[in-house]
Structures are given as structure tokens and as C-alpha cells.
Amino acid sequence: MKNIEVKICSGTTCFVMGSSYLNELFDLIPQKYGENVHVKPVLCLNECSKSDTHSKAPYVKVDNEIVSNATIEKVMDAIEKKVKQDEQ
């Protein structure tokens, strides 16, 4: 499995819309994937400026894929999808 990078937006809109609840990923991901998946907070992914509204926040980037309305389940699903693609 190749390395996967997960960036959690910590910008104001994303934080207010729930990115603080995604901090559980810092514990869940290493337990499930070891050191192949790296999670880090970023100041802003600038995704809010690309949409008409901020209602799709919080945003998480899994490699090059944006997860909007991000939840722990959605992010874990996106990671699982990447892992399966890498295995093929």
C-alpha cells in the first residue's frame, strides 16, 4: 500500500461546521492503517471559495479527492477506496 495523505481543513468555516469533531481520525487511522496513512490539519483548503455556499463544509482532502460535508465515516470510506485502488 502506498502512502495516503489526509488533510483536515481547520479554517474558520470548516471548524465552525464541525471539523473539530474529525480529530478522532488522528487516533482511528493509525490503528487501522498503520503508518501508511498520514493525517494532518491544514489552515485552509480554500474549498469554501469554490462553492456558492459554505454549507458543504467541513472539507477533508484524501490525496487529491475532496470530501465535503466530511464526517469520520465519509473520510474512512474515502481512505478505504484509495487503499483498494492501490491494491489493484
Summary of the structure (lengths in Angstrom):
residues: 88
radius of gyration: 12.5
end to end distance: 10.0
largest distance: 38.1
contacts: 256
relative contact order: 0.26
helix: 48%
strand: 20%
